């Protein structure tokens, strides 16, 4: 009975947190002042009311699971085996903010690797798909998870209380700050001040654009609070900085873009000429197999038609059918083409892919299998192309 009462006591606290921290930003940005913040909106399209309803319903389930986890590890006898403490003097008042910062770092590390894991093809549909139905996220998306993902998200609580001494004040601050940052990541609007772009924080801390890009592109930018793990593991989306600068230019004018352009020209004076040469249309040769690919553009998207496998035996396939091994790539910058699919004709599977222009005569194609980059293919421009 004691545990049931504790569960019931936690419900209004968690519900108030969710509906205040997610609801107030939603009312401000999506209802009352939506027109005033139009320049800060990350995606031009609008989420629908049915999306908001779905997100809230799934969030209710997530909150119940989080509350259950709190009862188990903060109220039941299991609590005695944790590192929770009640006397502030045990570690001193200074340890409250320190433990909060450490908890955020631990959470970001746990979240990054858990997040990459649930993007594995065998887990994505049964664990993570609901969250990614919100391709244009809103504050309500913050807790919108499937059952198993809700459990994995809530597991940060036992991880923290078993490895890090924490006072109830630290836990309360962690719960508040982690959810507030989560709401900001799913806000759908970029609200960071102009100075943030030129500060050292930009190189470390995530922005709303950062996580929004993950929702719209479905891969890359797996971190929750920081860019550190994504940059170390090379999973940061290559167009992030350009996308962020685009939003900032819309909000504050061309000063941000001018600074970036000046910096680029200072460090790479031939950048403009390089960009002009970097259209990938033409015939390319696989450096490993000597196979030939003809890349063309249709309706603004790039396709690669296979002209030769590089050997007569396999080339007989091409006499019977037309094979496009690169499909629907979009140009994001002078050196990046993203969001396309790579078809492997021998195994008959499609993989996510990204194309990087290393120089006007060499391309790198990254084939993404599951939640890690598994293979790189290099193409060199064929003579005469």
ROKE-7882 format. One record per residue (C-alpha): residue number from 1; residue in one letter; z, x, y. Coordinates in Angstrom, 1 decimal. Layout:
 resi resn      Z      X      Y
  NUM    A      Z      X      Y
...
This chain:
 resi resn      Z      X      Y
    1    X    0.0    0.0    0.0
    2    X    0.8    2.9    2.3
    3    X   -2.7    4.3    1.9
    4    X   -4.3    0.9    2.6
    5    X   -2.3    0.6    5.8
    6    X   -3.3    4.1    6.8
    7    X   -7.0    3.2    6.1
    8    X   -6.7    0.1    8.2
    9    X   -5.1    2.0   11.1
   10    X   -7.9    4.6   11.1
   11    X  -10.6    1.9   11.3
   12    X  -10.2    0.8   15.0
   13    X   -9.8    4.5   16.1
   14    X  -13.1    5.5   14.5
   15    X  -14.9    2.4   15.5
   16    X  -13.8    2.8   19.1
   17    X  -14.9    6.4   19.1
   18    X  -18.4    5.5   17.8
   19    X  -19.0    2.5   20.0
   20    X  -17.7    4.2   23.1
   21    X  -19.3    7.7   22.7
   22    X  -22.6    6.3   21.4
   23    X  -22.5    2.9   23.2
   24    X  -21.9    4.1   26.8
   25    X  -24.8    6.6   26.7
   26    X  -27.0    4.0   25.1
   27    X  -26.3    1.5   27.8
   28    X  -26.8    4.0   30.6
   29    X  -30.1    5.6   29.3
   30    X  -31.6    2.6   27.4
   31    X  -30.5   -0.4   29.3
   32    X  -29.1    0.0   32.8
   33    X  -30.7    3.1   34.1
   34    X  -33.7    3.7   31.8
   35    X  -36.2    3.9   34.6
   36    X  -34.1    6.4   36.6
   37    X  -34.1    8.8   33.7
   38    X  -37.8    8.4   32.7
   39    X  -38.6   12.0   33.5
   40    X  -35.8   13.2   31.2
   41    X  -37.1   11.2   28.2
   42    X  -38.2   13.5   25.4
   43    X  -40.7   11.3   23.6
   44    X  -42.9    8.9   25.5
   45    X  -42.7    6.1   22.9
   46    X  -39.7    3.8   22.7
   47    X  -37.5    3.1   19.7
   48    X  -37.4   -0.6   18.6
   49    X  -34.4   -3.0   18.4
   50    X  -34.8   -3.0   14.6
   51    X  -34.3    0.7   14.6
   52    X  -31.0    0.4   16.6
   53    X  -29.8   -2.4   14.2
   54    X  -30.6   -0.2   11.1
   55    X  -28.8    2.8   12.6
   56    X  -25.7    0.8   13.5
   57    X  -25.5   -0.8   10.0
   58    X  -25.8    2.6    8.3
   59    X  -23.3    4.1   10.7
   60    X  -20.7    1.5    9.7
   61    X  -20.9    2.7    6.1
   62    X  -20.6    6.3    7.3
   63    X  -17.5    5.5    9.3
   64    X  -15.8    3.9    6.3
   65    X  -16.5    7.0    4.2
   66    X  -15.1    9.3    6.9
   67    X  -12.0    7.2    7.2
   68    X  -11.5    7.3    3.4
   69    X  -11.8   11.1    3.6
   70    X   -9.2   11.2    6.4
   71    X   -6.8    9.2    4.3
   72    X   -7.2   11.4    1.3
   73    X   -6.7   14.7    3.1
   74    X   -4.5   13.8    6.0
   75    X   -2.2   11.1    4.5
   76    X   -2.0   11.4    0.7
   77    X    0.0   14.1   -1.1
   78    X   -3.0   16.4   -1.0
   79    X   -2.1   17.0    2.6
   80    X    0.7   19.3    1.4
   81    X   -1.8   21.8    0.0
   82    X   -3.8   22.0    3.2
   83    X   -3.2   24.4    6.2
   84    X   -2.4   21.6    8.5
   85    X    0.7   22.3   10.7
   86    X    2.7   20.2   13.1
   87    X    4.7   22.7   15.2
   88    X    2.5   24.1   18.0
   89    X    4.8   27.1   18.3
   90    X    3.8   28.2   14.8
   91    X    0.6   29.8   16.1
   92    X    1.1   29.2   19.8
   93    X   -0.7   26.9   22.3
   94    X   -3.6   29.4   22.6
   95    X   -4.6   28.8   19.0
   96    X   -5.5   25.1   19.7
   97    X   -8.8   26.0   21.6
   98    X   -9.4   29.0   19.3
   99    X   -9.2   27.0   16.2
  100    X  -11.4   24.4   17.7
  101    X  -14.1   27.0   18.4
  102    X  -13.8   28.5   14.9
  103    X  -14.0   24.9   13.4
  104    X  -17.3   24.3   15.3
  105    X  -18.7   27.6   14.1
  106    X  -17.7   26.8   10.5
  107    X  -19.2   23.3   10.8
  108    X  -22.4   24.6   12.2
  109    X  -22.8   27.0    9.3
  110    X  -21.9   24.3    6.7
  111    X  -24.3   21.8    8.4
  112    X  -27.2   24.2    8.6
  113    X  -27.2   25.0    4.9
  114    X  -26.4   21.5    3.8
  115    X  -29.1   20.2    6.1
  116    X  -31.7   22.5    4.6
  117    X  -30.6   21.5    1.1
  118    X  -31.1   17.8    1.7
  119    X  -34.6   18.5    2.9
  120    X  -35.5   19.7   -0.6
  121    X  -38.2   17.3   -1.9
  122    X  -36.0   16.3   -4.9
  123    X  -33.1   15.3   -2.5
  124    X  -34.8   14.1    0.6
  125    X  -35.6   10.5   -0.4
  126    X  -32.3    9.8   -2.0
  127    X  -30.1   11.6    0.5
  128    X  -31.7   12.2    3.9
  129    X  -34.6    9.7    4.3
  130    X  -32.6    7.1    6.2
  131    X  -31.6    9.5    8.9
  132    X  -35.3   10.5    9.3
  133    X  -36.5    7.0    9.7
  134    X  -35.3    7.5   13.2
  135    X  -38.3    9.6   14.3
  136    X  -37.4    8.8   17.9
  137    X  -33.6    9.0   17.7
  138    X  -31.0    7.3   19.9
  139    X  -27.2    7.7   20.3
  140    X  -26.8    5.1   17.4
  141    X  -28.6    7.6   15.1
  142    X  -25.6   10.0   15.1
  143    X  -23.9    8.4   12.1
  144    X  -27.0    6.8   10.5
  145    X  -26.9    8.3    7.0
  146    X  -27.4    7.2    3.4
  147    X  -24.4    7.0    1.1
  148    X  -24.6   10.5   -0.4
  149    X  -25.4   12.1    3.0
  150    X  -22.4   10.3    4.5
  151    X  -20.2   12.0    1.9
  152    X  -21.7   15.4    2.5
  153    X  -21.2   15.0    6.2
  154    X  -17.6   14.0    5.8
  155    X  -16.9   17.0    3.5
  156    X  -16.4   19.1    6.6
  157    X  -12.9   17.7    6.9
  158    X  -11.5   19.1    3.6
  159    X  -13.4   22.4    4.1
  160    X  -11.7   22.9    7.5
  161    X   -8.2   21.9    6.5
  162    X   -8.2   24.1    3.4
  163    X   -9.5   27.3    5.1
  164    X   -8.4   27.0    8.7
  165    X   -4.9   26.3   10.1
  166    X   -5.3   23.3   12.3
  167    X   -2.9   21.2   14.4
  168    X   -3.5   17.5   14.7
  169    X   -4.5   18.1   18.3
  170    X   -7.2   20.5   17.1
  171    X   -8.5   18.0   14.6
  172    X   -8.6   15.3   17.2
  173    X  -10.5   17.6   19.7
  174    X  -12.9   18.6   16.9
  175    X  -13.6   15.0   15.9
  176    X  -14.3   14.1   19.6
  177    X  -16.3   17.1   20.5
  178    X  -18.4   17.2   17.3
  179    X  -19.4   13.6   17.6
  180    X  -20.1   13.8   21.4
  181    X  -22.4   16.8   20.7
  182    X  -24.0   14.9   17.9
  183    X  -24.7   11.9   20.3
  184    X  -26.2   14.3   22.8
  185    X  -28.5   15.8   20.2
  186    X  -29.8   12.3   19.3
  187    X  -29.8   11.0   22.9
  188    X  -33.5   11.0   23.2
  189    X  -33.2   12.4   26.8
  190    X  -32.7   15.9   28.0
  191    X  -29.8   16.0   30.5
  192    X  -28.8   19.7   30.7
  193    X  -28.8   21.2   34.2
  194    X  -31.6   23.4   35.6
  195    X  -29.5   26.6   35.4
  196    X  -29.1   26.3   31.6
  197    X  -32.6   27.4   30.9
  198    X  -32.1   30.8   32.6
  199    X  -28.6   31.4   31.2
  200    X  -27.6   33.3   28.1
  201    X  -26.4   29.9   26.7
  202    X  -30.0   28.8   26.2
  203    X  -30.4   31.5   23.6
  204    X  -27.4   30.3   21.5
  205    X  -26.7   26.6   22.1
  206    X  -28.9   23.7   21.0
  207    X  -30.3   21.1   23.4
  208    X  -31.3   17.5   22.9
  209    X  -34.9   18.6   22.8
  210    X  -34.0   21.0   20.0
  211    X  -32.8   18.3   17.6
  212    X  -35.3   15.7   18.8
  213    X  -38.0   18.1   17.7
  214    X  -36.5   18.1   14.2
  215    X  -36.7   14.3   14.0
  216    X  -40.3   14.1   15.3
  217    X  -41.6   17.0   13.1
  218    X  -39.3   16.6   10.1
  219    X  -38.7   20.4    9.6
  220    X  -37.3   23.3   11.4
  221    X  -34.3   23.3   13.9
  222    X  -31.7   22.6   11.2
  223    X  -28.7   23.8   13.2
  224    X  -26.1   21.3   14.7
  225    X  -24.6   23.2   17.6
  226    X  -26.2   26.6   17.8
  227    X  -29.6   28.2   17.4
  228    X  -28.2   31.2   15.6
  229    X  -28.8   30.3   12.0
  230    X  -32.3   29.0   12.7
  231    X  -33.2   32.1   14.5
  232    X  -31.7   34.4   11.8
  233    X  -33.5   32.5    9.0
  234    X  -36.7   32.0   11.0
  235    X  -36.6   28.2   10.7
  236    X  -36.6   27.5   14.4
  237    X  -39.6   25.4   15.4
  238    X  -42.1   27.7   17.1
  239    X  -42.9   25.2   19.9
  240    X  -39.2   24.6   20.9
  241    X  -39.2   26.7   24.0
  242    X  -42.5   25.3   25.2
  243    X  -41.3   21.7   24.6
  244    X  -38.1   22.4   26.4
  245    X  -39.9   23.9   29.4
  246    X  -42.3   20.9   29.5
  247    X  -39.4   18.5   29.9
  248    X  -37.7   20.7   32.5
  249    X  -40.9   21.0   34.5
  250    X  -41.2   17.2   34.5
  251    X  -37.6   16.9   35.6
  252    X  -37.4   19.7   38.2
  253    X  -41.0   20.5   39.1
  254    X  -43.0   23.6   38.4
  255    X  -40.4   26.2   39.3
  256    X  -39.3   26.6   35.6
  257    X  -42.9   26.9   34.4
  258    X  -43.7   29.4   37.2
  259    X  -40.8   31.6   36.1
  260    X  -41.9   31.5   32.5
  261    X  -45.5   32.2   33.5
  262    X  -44.5   35.1   35.7
  263    X  -42.4   36.6   32.9
  264    X  -45.2   36.2   30.5
  265    X  -47.7   37.8   32.8
  266    X  -45.3   40.7   33.5
  267    X  -44.8   41.5   29.9
  268    X  -48.3   40.5   28.7
  269    X  -50.9   40.9   31.4
  270    X  -53.7   40.0   29.1
  271    X  -52.1   36.7   27.9
  272    X  -54.7   34.5   29.6
  273    X  -57.6   36.3   28.1
  274    X  -55.9   36.3   24.8
  275    X  -55.4   32.6   24.9
  276    X  -59.0   31.9   25.7
  277    X  -60.1   34.0   22.6
  278    X  -57.6   32.3   20.3
  279    X  -59.4   29.1   19.3
  280    X  -59.3   29.2   15.5
  281    X  -62.6   27.4   15.0
  282    X  -65.0   29.4   12.8
  283    X  -65.2   31.0    9.3
  284    X  -62.2   32.9    8.0
  285    X  -61.7   35.0    4.9
  286    X  -58.5   35.1    2.8
  287    X  -57.3   38.7    2.8
  288    X  -56.1   38.5   -0.8
  289    X  -58.7   36.4   -2.6
  290    X  -61.7   36.9   -0.2
  291    X  -62.2   33.1   -0.3
  292    X  -63.9   31.6    2.8
  293    X  -62.6   28.8    4.9
  294    X  -64.5   27.0    7.8
  295    X  -62.1   25.7   10.4
  296    X  -63.4   22.9   12.6
  297    X  -61.8   20.4   14.9
  298    X  -62.1   16.6   14.8
  299    X  -60.3   14.2   17.2
  300    X  -58.2   17.0   18.4
  301    X  -57.0   18.1   15.0
  302    X  -58.0   21.1   13.0
  303    X  -59.3   21.0    9.4
  304    X  -60.2   23.9    7.1
  305    X  -63.1   23.3    4.7
  306    X  -63.1   25.6    1.6
  307    X  -66.5   27.3    1.4
  308    X  -65.6   29.7   -1.5
  309    X  -62.7   30.5   -3.7
  310    X  -63.8   34.1   -3.8
  311    X  -65.2   34.0   -7.4
  312    X  -68.1   32.4   -9.0
  313    X  -66.1   30.6  -11.8
  314    X  -63.9   28.6   -9.4
  315    X  -66.7   28.1   -6.9
  316    X  -68.3   25.7   -9.4
  317    X  -65.7   23.2   -8.3
  318    X  -67.1   23.2   -4.8
  319    X  -70.5   22.1   -6.1
  320    X  -68.9   18.8   -7.3
  321    X  -66.6   18.0   -4.4
  322    X  -65.7   18.9   -0.8
  323    X  -62.3   20.5   -0.5
  324    X  -60.3   20.7    2.7
  325    X  -57.4   23.1    2.2
  326    X  -56.2   22.8    5.8
  327    X  -55.6   19.3    7.2
  328    X  -54.6   17.8   10.5
  329    X  -53.2   20.8   12.3
  330    X  -52.3   20.3   15.9
  331    X  -52.6   23.0   18.6
  332    X  -49.2   23.5   20.3
  333    X  -49.8   26.7   22.2
  334    X  -52.3   29.6   22.4
  335    X  -50.8   31.0   19.2
  336    X  -49.3   28.1   17.3
  337    X  -50.8   25.3   15.3
  338    X  -48.3   23.0   13.5
  339    X  -47.6   19.9   11.6
  340    X  -50.5   20.2    9.2
  341    X  -50.9   20.1    5.4
  342    X  -52.2   22.8    3.1
  343    X  -53.9   21.6    0.0
  344    X  -53.8   23.8   -3.1
  345    X  -56.8   22.7   -5.2
  346    X  -55.8   24.4   -8.4
  347    X  -52.4   22.8   -8.6
  348    X  -53.5   19.7   -6.7
  349    X  -50.5   19.6   -4.3
  350    X  -50.1   19.4   -0.6
  351    X  -47.5   21.5    1.3
  352    X  -46.4   21.5    4.9
  353    X  -47.9   24.4    6.8
  354    X  -47.9   26.2   10.1
  355    X  -50.6   28.5   11.5
  356    X  -49.8   31.5   13.8
  357    X  -52.5   33.4   15.6
  358    X  -51.5   37.0   15.2
  359    X  -54.6   38.2   17.2
  360    X  -58.1   36.7   17.8
  361    X  -59.2   37.9   14.4
  362    X  -56.2   37.3   12.2
  363    X  -54.2   34.2   11.2
  364    X  -51.0   33.8    9.3
  365    X  -50.5   30.5    7.4
  366    X  -47.0   29.7    6.3
  367    X  -46.7   27.4    3.3
  368    X  -43.4   25.5    3.2
  369    X  -42.1   24.5   -0.2
  370    X  -38.9   22.5   -0.2
  371    X  -36.4   23.8    2.4
  372    X  -37.5   27.5    2.6
  373    X  -40.7   29.3    3.5
  374    X  -42.1   30.4    0.2
  375    X  -45.5   31.9    0.9
  376    X  -47.6   33.5    3.6
  377    X  -51.4   33.6    3.6
  378    X  -53.3   35.9    5.9
  379    X  -56.9   35.1    7.0
  380    X  -59.2   37.5    8.9
  381    X  -62.2   36.3   10.9
  382    X  -65.4   36.6    8.9
  383    X  -68.1   38.8   10.4
  384    X  -70.4   36.8   12.6
  385    X  -68.0   33.9   13.0
